[in-house]
Amino acid sequence: MHYIKTAMHPHKKIALVAHDNKKADLLAWARYNRDLLARHSLFATGTTGGLLERELGTQVTKFQSGPLGGDQQIGAAIVDGLIDFIIFFWDPLEALSHDPDVKALLRMAVVWNIPMACNRASADFMISSPIMDGEYERLVPDYADYRSRKLPGVPTGDETPETASAD
């Protein structure tokens, strides 16, 4: 697979997400890292974003609440290049009604090579990394071959009437 270098600028775009049982943990982590987070643009699902704004006294771009589509909105923002990394404190011991949305968000982070911390220890390592204050060239898979693949039985538009009917 080929890769494309995508620049992450010193001013990072950070998505913050937490399940209900992990919101207090995320708020405590954000409070501890308030000064570091203030240097970056923050995005969050609805409820978490409101709590973070109140706790940090800073603006947070809020999507819908996770169960109402916020996880998918963050996934779409990843695809559109609007998120540099995710801090997602999820609860591994509780099944949620929107588990498919959570899995889709985690999948988009992996597909687009987005750094993601899912607990306080990994979040601490990420936020304190020297890379946070500088430019970083993230390698993103080049999906051009995938996008242009030929599907069996689906015309590509390149066929002439003679070749299209020959199938």
Summary of the structure (lengths in Angstrom):
residues: 167
radius of gyration: 19.5
end to end distance: 30.8
largest distance: 68.4
contacts: 457
relative contact order: 0.19
helix: 45%
strand: 19%
